[in-house]
Amino acid sequence: MNDDASAPDATAPKPGDSYVQSFARGLSVIRAFDASAPRQTLTEVARRCGMTRAGARRILLTLETLGYVKSDGRLFALTPKILDLGFAYLSSQPLWQFAEPVMQQLAAELGESVSAAVLEGQDIVYVLRVPARKIMSINLGVGSRLPAWCTSMGRVLLASLPPPALESQLSQIQIAPLAGRTVANLPDLRERIQQAGRQGWCLVNQELEDGLVSLAAPITDRNGHVIAALNVGSQVNRRSPDQLLAHTLPRLLDAAGQISRLLQIKA
């Protein structure tokens, strides 16, 4: 048996002219590092990626040579250079150049954190964030991921999907009680997502984390398609859901509209 071979995966694309397996494995090694495991041994990386030690070692040493990974001889970790990969996406998308000044102004006016995210699979991925203060027990920044189904931005983005695509997403969701008010079942979740689509915004009250309340609105392109979501997050002891709807929602909708118009004019 080839020492560099991973266990076969019937669902994985087959190597060929349109799929470079070694490149895909390299990306899987990068994704193996996260907040819960920022430093790992070779064995841990191999196990997380479903690879042999020899295969993981070859990729890690390549990434180290390129400056994306560092090692103390036993533990491997990503270096700041890995941010170049994410910034390449941000710099290639004119939306975020237009969005950041608007988000900074909104955060300054409200004294709250303002974020933008896109949908990727079952998650939202943060692409811009202007933090006012820490409002969650987990640290959020560009590149952070959260389950779409229990977040205000996620529901706005899910609501924009065609019905078959939404149902496909819902069929993969495993609802879990993340906080005291987390939606309890799939029919209720479907209704909340559809309501977000009908009203053009979404409020999530202590479903992701106790005490956390968030409000999101869609960002659209020149064809009216939802391409991202804009969010304001706060604590219920500082801004109740009613206060968010009365005072924050109009400002949030205005900011999302500004970004959408800038994208439609300049993109």
C-alpha positions, 0 to 999 in steps of 0.5 A: 500500500502506498504510504502517502495514500489517504483512506478512500472516500467514495464521495470525494472527487476523483483525481484528473484534469479538473481536480488536483488531489494534492492541492485539495489535501493541502487546503484540508491541512490548512483548515485543520487548524482552528481556535480549538486546535491552533497548535497540533502535532503531525499525528493530530493533523493527519487524524483531522484530515484523514491522511497518513502521517507521511502525507500530512508531513509532506504538506506541512513541510511544504507549507512551512517552506512557503511561510504559511506554517511554523513548527517548534520541532513537534507542534505545527501552527499557522503563521500570519502569512495565511491571512494573505489567502483571505485578504486576496478574496477581500481585495478582489471583491469591490463590495467590501471596499464600499462596505467598510466605511459605512459599517464603521460609521454605523458602529460609531453611531450605535456603539455596537459591533457591526458585521458582514457575512456570506453563506458558505454551505451550512455556515456563515463566514464573517468577511468584515467586522467592526467590533465595538466591544466583546459581546459573545463568549467566542471571539469573532473576526474575519474568517470566523464561521457560525451555523447559519440556521441560528444566526440573524445573518444566516437566516437572512441569507437562507431566506434568499435561497430558492425553495429547493435549495432552502429545503436542501439546507434544512434537511441537513440541519441538526437542531440543538439547544444552543441557548435558552431560546433556541428554536426547538424544531424544523417547522418553527425554524422554516417559518422564522427563515421565511418570515425573515424573507418576507419582512426583509430583516431578521431578529434573533433573540438569545438563540445562539447564546444567552444574552445575545440579541442580533439584527440583520438585513440583506445586501443586494447586487445590481440584479436584486440578488442577496449576496451578503448580510449586514448585522448589528449585535448587542446584549439584551441588558443593553438593548432589548429586542424592542429597542433594537427594532425601534431604534437600530433597525431603521439605521441598519436597513439604511446602511444595508441600502447604502452598501447595496447602492454603492455596489450597484453604482460602482461595481 
